């Protein structure tokens, strides 16, 4: 059986890199390693993960400095060649700064840091990141961010929707979307999107912190197991 090779980029200020490593190495027994932000190349990998945290102290804008780290040139080449890239929270912000994903993440509408469990509705399970879920499935993950308010102009939102690029939406426990289930003001309750080619996924919730039931939810494993199963089936 093919054992997928995954890499986790570590920026100064990353704080969820070890959590991602634990979920992949200890729970899923994956072949995973850390990639320091100054490395010029990422090496022979099947998937690259940009973890959550506060890269470079979130100076200027979240992810705006990380986007220019030496390793990002190779990450961009890897992504453009079809390699799988997952950006979680600060990683999602970095992907938008690098223009690998459209839109931007801005301050939460309440101008406060949010740390809480939320529910999400899976909108498209025909991707390498969601294949182990059912369409319409409601999952429980945690958010912990100050700038998780996804925004884009109307034409971008329309294209995301028409191309099934919205993978996760904030919802209530019954799967209903709406303002009451929107924790940060994100447009159209968007919590995670994928690029047109289907190999770059950014989301604000943290699957790595919901990888075992003892943590309050094991639903995050669905994202990581999807990646691993997809690689095994397609390598």
C-alpha atoms as a printed R data frame, in Angstrom:
    type eleno elety resid chain resno       x      y       z
1   ATOM     1    CA   UNK     A     1   0.000  0.000   0.000
2   ATOM     2    CA   UNK     A     2   1.297  3.436  -0.950
3   ATOM     3    CA   UNK     A     3   2.080  5.574   2.082
4   ATOM     4    CA   UNK     A     4   1.449  9.198   1.039
5   ATOM     5    CA   UNK     A     5   4.158 11.756   1.771
6   ATOM     6    CA   UNK     A     6   2.908 14.939   3.409
7   ATOM     7    CA   UNK     A     7   4.738 18.071   4.489
8   ATOM     8    CA   UNK     A     8   3.750 20.764   6.986
9   ATOM     9    CA   UNK     A     9   5.266 24.202   6.392
10  ATOM    10    CA   UNK     A    10   6.416 25.912   9.596
11  ATOM    11    CA   UNK     A    11   6.529 29.705   9.605
12  ATOM    12    CA   UNK     A    12   7.680 31.833  12.542
13  ATOM    13    CA   UNK     A    13   4.454 32.114  14.510
14  ATOM    14    CA   UNK     A    14   2.842 28.864  13.318
15  ATOM    15    CA   UNK     A    15   1.173 27.240  16.316
16  ATOM    16    CA   UNK     A    16  -0.932 24.418  14.889
17  ATOM    17    CA   UNK     A    17   1.852 22.666  13.004
18  ATOM    18    CA   UNK     A    18   2.454 20.121  15.779
19  ATOM    19    CA   UNK     A    19  -1.286 19.434  16.041
20  ATOM    20    CA   UNK     A    20  -1.378 18.667  12.305
21  ATOM    21    CA   UNK     A    21   1.676 16.451  12.667
22  ATOM    22    CA   UNK     A    22   0.059 14.518  15.524
23  ATOM    23    CA   UNK     A    23  -3.194 13.989  13.630
24  ATOM    24    CA   UNK     A    24  -1.385 12.682  10.567
25  ATOM    25    CA   UNK     A    25   1.468 10.751  12.187
26  ATOM    26    CA   UNK     A    26  -0.054  9.357  15.360
27  ATOM    27    CA   UNK     A    27  -3.697  8.928  14.369
28  ATOM    28    CA   UNK     A    28  -3.489  8.152  10.643
29  ATOM    29    CA   UNK     A    29   0.080  6.752  10.609
30  ATOM    30    CA   UNK     A    30   0.995  8.903   7.625
31  ATOM    31    CA   UNK     A    31   4.496  9.705   6.398
32  ATOM    32    CA   UNK     A    32   4.746 13.367   7.378
33  ATOM    33    CA   UNK     A    33   7.526 15.863   8.015
34  ATOM    34    CA   UNK     A    34   7.977 19.527   8.853
35  ATOM    35    CA   UNK     A    35   9.210 22.009   6.233
36  ATOM    36    CA   UNK     A    36  10.977 25.094   7.604
37  ATOM    37    CA   UNK     A    37   9.909 28.325   5.905
38  ATOM    38    CA   UNK     A    38  13.446 29.066   4.692
39  ATOM    39    CA   UNK     A    39  13.844 25.808   2.795
40  ATOM    40    CA   UNK     A    40  14.198 26.509  -0.940
41  ATOM    41    CA   UNK     A    41  12.379 23.341  -2.041
42  ATOM    42    CA   UNK     A    42   9.698 21.164  -0.489
43  ATOM    43    CA   UNK     A    43  11.004 17.878  -1.898
44  ATOM    44    CA   UNK     A    44   9.111 14.811  -3.053
45  ATOM    45    CA   UNK     A    45   5.664 15.233  -1.503
46  ATOM    46    CA   UNK     A    46   2.085 14.350  -2.329
47  ATOM    47    CA   UNK     A    47   0.488 17.096  -0.235
48  ATOM    48    CA   UNK     A    48   1.627 20.306   1.427
49  ATOM    49    CA   UNK     A    49  -0.150 21.753   4.455
50  ATOM    50    CA   UNK     A    50   0.013 25.392   5.518
51  ATOM    51    CA   UNK     A    51  -1.066 25.288   9.181
52  ATOM    52    CA   UNK     A    52  -2.833 27.741  11.426
53  ATOM    53    CA   UNK     A    53  -1.193 30.274  13.689
54  ATOM    54    CA   UNK     A    54   0.059 33.818  13.445
55  ATOM    55    CA   UNK     A    55   2.817 33.725  10.840
56  ATOM    56    CA   UNK     A    56   5.221 36.613  11.328
57  ATOM    57    CA   UNK     A    57   2.941 37.966  14.028
58  ATOM    58    CA   UNK     A    58   0.215 38.709  11.457
59  ATOM    59    CA   UNK     A    59   1.920 42.030  10.739
60  ATOM    60    CA   UNK     A    60   0.524 44.026   7.797
61  ATOM    61    CA   UNK     A    61  -2.197 41.427   7.092
62  ATOM    62    CA   UNK     A    62  -2.620 37.801   8.035
63  ATOM    63    CA   UNK     A    63  -0.480 35.690   5.724
64  ATOM    64    CA   UNK     A    64   0.876 38.663   3.803
65  ATOM    65    CA   UNK     A    65   4.493 38.148   4.907
66  ATOM    66    CA   UNK     A    66   4.338 34.342   4.929
67  ATOM    67    CA   UNK     A    67   3.361 34.514   1.292
68  ATOM    68    CA   UNK     A    68   6.895 35.807   0.547
69  ATOM    69    CA   UNK     A    69   8.771 33.179   2.576
70  ATOM    70    CA   UNK     A    70  11.467 31.399   0.519
71  ATOM    71    CA   UNK     A    71   9.583 28.089   0.606
72  ATOM    72    CA   UNK     A    72   6.464 29.606  -0.930
73  ATOM    73    CA   UNK     A    73   7.995 29.852  -4.403
74  ATOM    74    CA   UNK     A    74   8.242 26.074  -4.491
75  ATOM    75    CA   UNK     A    75   4.838 25.632  -2.849
76  ATOM    76    CA   UNK     A    76   3.308 27.764  -5.611
77  ATOM    77    CA   UNK     A    77   5.090 25.719  -8.297
78  ATOM    78    CA   UNK     A    78   3.915 22.523  -6.603
79  ATOM    79    CA   UNK     A    79   0.317 23.787  -6.509
80  ATOM    80    CA   UNK     A    80   0.371 24.998 -10.099
81  ATOM    81    CA   UNK     A    81   1.650 21.593 -11.221
82  ATOM    82    CA   UNK     A    82  -1.352 19.900  -9.592
83  ATOM    83    CA   UNK     A    83   0.043 18.987  -6.178
84  ATOM    84    CA   UNK     A    84  -2.421 18.922  -3.290
85  ATOM    85    CA   UNK     A    85  -2.259 21.933  -0.972
86  ATOM    86    CA   UNK     A    86  -4.282 22.385   2.214
87  ATOM    87    CA   UNK     A    87  -4.380 25.758   3.976
88  ATOM    88    CA   UNK     A    88  -5.884 25.837   7.463
89  ATOM    89    CA   UNK     A    89  -6.864 29.190   9.029
90  ATOM    90    CA   UNK     A    90  -3.643 31.235   8.696
91  ATOM    91    CA   UNK     A    91  -2.761 28.863   5.877
92  ATOM    92    CA   UNK     A    92  -6.004 29.793   4.110
93  ATOM    93    CA   UNK     A    93  -5.130 33.455   4.569
94  ATOM    94    CA   UNK     A    94  -1.686 32.803   3.074
95  ATOM    95    CA   UNK     A    95  -3.209 31.052   0.062
96  ATOM    96    CA   UNK     A    96  -5.396 34.068  -0.688
97  ATOM    97    CA   UNK     A    97  -2.402 36.400  -0.295
98  ATOM    98    CA   UNK     A    98  -0.496 34.217  -2.768
99  ATOM    99    CA   UNK     A    99  -3.496 34.383  -5.154
100 ATOM   100    CA   UNK     A   100  -3.767 30.613  -5.160
101 ATOM   101    CA   UNK     A   101  -7.333 31.079  -3.942
102 ATOM   102    CA   UNK     A   102  -9.661 34.033  -4.645
103 ATOM   103    CA   UNK     A   103 -11.032 36.472  -2.094
104 ATOM   104    CA   UNK     A   104  -9.684 37.644   1.246
105 ATOM   105    CA   UNK     A   105 -10.074 36.976   4.961
106 ATOM   106    CA   UNK     A   106 -10.791 40.128   6.969
107 ATOM   107    CA   UNK     A   107 -11.621 41.012  10.573
108 ATOM   108    CA   UNK     A   108 -14.540 39.215  12.153
109 ATOM   109    CA   UNK     A   109 -17.639 41.393  12.062
110 ATOM   110    CA   UNK     A   110 -17.661 41.619  15.869
111 ATOM   111    CA   UNK     A   111 -13.991 42.696  15.847
112 ATOM   112    CA   UNK     A   112 -13.244 39.998  18.410
113 ATOM   113    CA   UNK     A   113 -11.204 36.812  18.417
114 ATOM   114    CA   UNK     A   114 -13.501 33.773  18.245
115 ATOM   115    CA   UNK     A   115 -12.654 30.362  19.686
116 ATOM   116    CA   UNK     A   116 -15.526 27.892  19.713
117 ATOM   117    CA   UNK     A   117 -17.010 24.744  18.219
118 ATOM   118    CA   UNK     A   118 -19.098 25.357  15.117
119 ATOM   119    CA   UNK     A   119 -21.096 23.264  12.668
120 ATOM   120    CA   UNK     A   120 -20.372 23.056   8.966
121 ATOM   121    CA   UNK     A   121 -22.271 21.670   6.016
122 ATOM   122    CA   UNK     A   122 -20.321 19.733   3.403
123 ATOM   123    CA   UNK     A   123 -21.323 21.190   0.034
124 ATOM   124    CA   UNK     A   124 -19.198 19.120  -2.363
125 ATOM   125    CA   UNK     A   125 -17.730 15.707  -1.610
126 ATOM   126    CA   UNK     A   126 -16.276 15.184  -5.075
127 ATOM   127    CA   UNK     A   127 -12.844 16.509  -4.109
128 ATOM   128    CA   UNK     A   128  -9.595 15.044  -2.715
129 ATOM   129    CA   UNK     A   129 -10.305 16.814   0.585
130 ATOM   130    CA   UNK     A   130 -13.942 15.841   1.177
131 ATOM   131    CA   UNK     A   131 -14.401 12.474  -0.531
132 ATOM   132    CA   UNK     A   132 -14.973 10.661   2.781
133 ATOM   133    CA   UNK     A   133 -17.982 12.824   3.656
134 ATOM   134    CA   UNK     A   134 -21.520 12.815   2.303
135 ATOM   135    CA   UNK     A   135 -22.968 15.815   0.497
136 ATOM   136    CA   UNK     A   136 -25.015 17.788   2.984
137 ATOM   137    CA   UNK     A   137 -23.344 16.110   5.959
138 ATOM   138    CA   UNK     A   138 -23.105 18.327   9.036
139 ATOM   139    CA   UNK     A   139 -19.753 18.131  10.809
140 ATOM   140    CA   UNK     A   140 -18.424 19.712  13.970
141 ATOM   141    CA   UNK     A   141 -15.060 21.502  14.023
142 ATOM   142    CA   UNK     A   142 -13.498 24.316  16.001
143 ATOM   143    CA   UNK     A   143 -12.612 27.850  14.898
144 ATOM   144    CA   UNK     A   144 -10.072 30.132  16.538
145 ATOM   145    CA   UNK     A   145  -9.450 33.280  14.550
146 ATOM   146    CA   UNK     A   146  -9.670 37.043  14.474
147 ATOM   147    CA   UNK     A   147  -9.735 37.405  10.683
148 ATOM   148    CA   UNK     A   148 -11.975 34.633   9.420
149 ATOM   149    CA   UNK     A   149 -14.528 36.761   7.607
150 ATOM   150    CA   UNK     A   150 -14.321 35.536   4.005
151 ATOM   151    CA   UNK     A   151 -15.092 38.237   1.460
152 ATOM   152    CA   UNK     A   152 -15.027 38.470  -2.316
153 ATOM   153    CA   UNK     A   153 -16.866 40.504  -4.908
154 ATOM   154    CA   UNK     A   154 -20.204 39.279  -6.222
155 ATOM   155    CA   UNK     A   155 -18.783 37.896  -9.453
156 ATOM   156    CA   UNK     A   156 -16.251 35.767  -7.562
157 ATOM   157    CA   UNK     A   157 -18.934 34.478  -5.184
158 ATOM   158    CA   UNK     A   158 -21.188 33.656  -8.127
159 ATOM   159    CA   UNK     A   159 -18.388 31.758  -9.855
160 ATOM   160    CA   UNK     A   160 -17.472 29.860  -6.688
161 ATOM   161    CA   UNK     A   161 -21.067 28.754  -6.313
162 ATOM   162    CA   UNK     A   162 -21.648 27.852  -9.962
163 ATOM   163    CA   UNK     A   163 -18.408 25.838 -10.087
164 ATOM   164    CA   UNK     A   164 -19.078 23.980  -6.804
165 ATOM   165    CA   UNK     A   165 -15.928 25.491  -5.304
166 ATOM   166    CA   UNK     A   166 -17.533 26.179  -1.924
167 ATOM   167    CA   UNK     A   167 -16.769 23.031   0.072
168 ATOM   168    CA   UNK     A   168 -17.875 24.071   3.565
169 ATOM   169    CA   UNK     A   169 -20.485 26.493   4.876
170 ATOM   170    CA   UNK     A   170 -21.179 27.541   8.441
171 ATOM   171    CA   UNK     A   171 -24.525 26.165   9.578
172 ATOM   172    CA   UNK     A   172 -26.465 25.157  12.678
173 ATOM   173    CA   UNK     A   173 -26.537 21.578  13.952
174 ATOM   174    CA   UNK     A   174 -29.464 20.811  11.643
175 ATOM   175    CA   UNK     A   175 -27.593 22.029   8.559
176 ATOM   176    CA   UNK     A   176 -29.423 25.334   8.166
177 ATOM   177    CA   UNK     A   177 -27.313 28.242   6.968
178 ATOM   178    CA   UNK     A   178 -28.126 31.857   7.684
179 ATOM   179    CA   UNK     A   179 -26.906 34.785   9.687
180 ATOM   180    CA   UNK     A   180 -27.576 33.102  13.008
181 ATOM   181    CA   UNK     A   181 -25.186 30.288  12.090
182 ATOM   182    CA   UNK     A   182 -22.514 32.645  10.755
183 ATOM   183    CA   UNK     A   183 -19.852 33.216  13.438
184 ATOM   184    CA   UNK     A   184 -17.722 35.839  11.693
185 ATOM   185    CA   UNK     A   185 -19.756 37.535   8.939
186 ATOM   186    CA   UNK     A   186 -18.325 35.497   6.068
187 ATOM   187    CA   UNK     A   187 -20.110 36.115   2.808
188 ATOM   188    CA   UNK     A   188 -22.637 33.402   1.986
189 ATOM   189    CA   UNK     A   189 -21.543 31.560   5.173
190 ATOM   190    CA   UNK     A   190 -18.395 30.401   3.382
191 ATOM   191    CA   UNK     A   191 -15.958 28.505   5.592
192 ATOM   192    CA   UNK     A   192 -13.836 26.762   2.961
193 ATOM   193    CA   UNK     A   193 -13.220 26.906  -0.793
194 ATOM   194    CA   UNK     A   194 -11.259 25.031  -3.437
195 ATOM   195    CA   UNK     A   195  -9.610 26.283  -6.609
196 ATOM   196    CA   UNK     A   196 -10.983 25.546 -10.074
197 ATOM   197    CA   UNK     A   197  -8.518 22.708 -10.657
198 ATOM   198    CA   UNK     A   198  -9.581 21.025  -7.423
199 ATOM   199    CA   UNK     A   199  -6.162 20.643  -5.791
200 ATOM   200    CA   UNK     A   200  -5.951 23.662  -3.434
201 ATOM   201    CA   UNK     A   201  -8.261 23.829  -0.431
202 ATOM   202    CA   UNK     A   202  -8.444 26.600   2.151
203 ATOM   203    CA   UNK     A   203 -10.648 26.556   5.236
204 ATOM   204    CA   UNK     A   204 -10.880 28.577   8.434
205 ATOM   205    CA   UNK     A   205 -11.943 25.774  10.850
206 ATOM   206    CA   UNK     A   206  -9.271 23.505  12.330
207 ATOM   207    CA   UNK     A   207  -9.643 19.804  11.459
208 ATOM   208    CA   UNK     A   208  -6.416 18.951  13.304
209 ATOM   209    CA   UNK     A   209  -8.010 19.948  16.610
210 ATOM   210    CA   UNK     A   210 -10.951 17.615  16.013
211 ATOM   211    CA   UNK     A   211  -9.210 14.365  15.171
212 ATOM   212    CA   UNK     A   212 -10.345 12.259  18.146
213 ATOM   213    CA   UNK     A   213 -13.653 12.011  20.001
214 ATOM   214    CA   UNK     A   214 -11.954 12.851  23.296
215 ATOM   215    CA   UNK     A   215 -11.283 16.332  21.871
216 ATOM   216    CA   UNK     A   216 -15.003 16.962  21.421
217 ATOM   217    CA   UNK     A   217 -15.218 15.827  17.808
218 ATOM   218    CA   UNK     A   218 -13.442 13.432  15.486
219 ATOM   219    CA   UNK     A   219 -14.914 14.939  12.316
220 ATOM   220    CA   UNK     A   220 -11.650 16.585  11.285
221 ATOM   221    CA   UNK     A   221 -10.229 13.184  10.453
222 ATOM   222    CA   UNK     A   222 -12.577 13.090   7.469
223 ATOM   223    CA   UNK     A   223 -10.523 15.772   5.745
224 ATOM   224    CA   UNK     A   224  -7.145 14.178   6.438
225 ATOM   225    CA   UNK     A   225  -8.341 10.658   5.609
226 ATOM   226    CA   UNK     A   226  -9.832 11.949   2.356
227 ATOM   227    CA   UNK     A   227  -6.449 13.347   1.331
228 ATOM   228    CA   UNK     A   228  -4.648 10.115   2.163
229 ATOM   229    CA   UNK     A   229  -7.219  7.880   0.478
230 ATOM   230    CA   UNK     A   230  -7.241 10.075  -2.615
231 ATOM   231    CA   UNK     A   231  -3.436  9.902  -2.927
232 ATOM   232    CA   UNK     A   232  -3.447  6.138  -2.460
233 ATOM   233    CA   UNK     A   233  -6.083  5.717  -5.147
234 ATOM   234    CA   UNK     A   234  -4.452  8.060  -7.657
235 ATOM   235    CA   UNK     A   235  -0.699  7.687  -7.264
